[in-house]
Amino acid sequence: MNQQIKLHERIDGPAVVSAVNIRGIKSYREAICFGWEHRKIKNMTQATLAEMTGMRPSHLNEFLAKGDVDEKGRLRRDMPAKYIPAFERAVGNSFASQWLAMQSQLTILEAMIADQKA
């Protein structure tokens, strides 16, 4: 992703990024890595992130590693979806949720309409 990333702060949750930036992300792993790279607290360590989210530090290291395979050619594990809310609160942005929503082509307005009909 070559273009400048601009986060739009929110009062009630993690910052959001423009759809143009999200479209440049190719995978869930990449969305997680971008979320980490663009964290609000730049000097936050992975150990602190693990404490804030309840993830195991050894797993977190794998979730944040770039590339789908490790140096031995084994597939890396992706961060489980149950950690997304805590991860996004900790890093201060919603790259992962926005990427997942874009994959399903669900807009915020469509989600609100569906909620109203339910």
Buried (B, 14 or more C-beta within 10 A) or exposed (E): EEEEBEBEEEEEBBBBBEEEBBEEBEEBBBBBBBBBBBBEEEEBEBEEBBEBBEBEEEBBEEBBBEEEEEEEEEEBEBBEEEBBBBBBBBBBBBBBBBBBBBEEEEEEEEEEEEEEEE
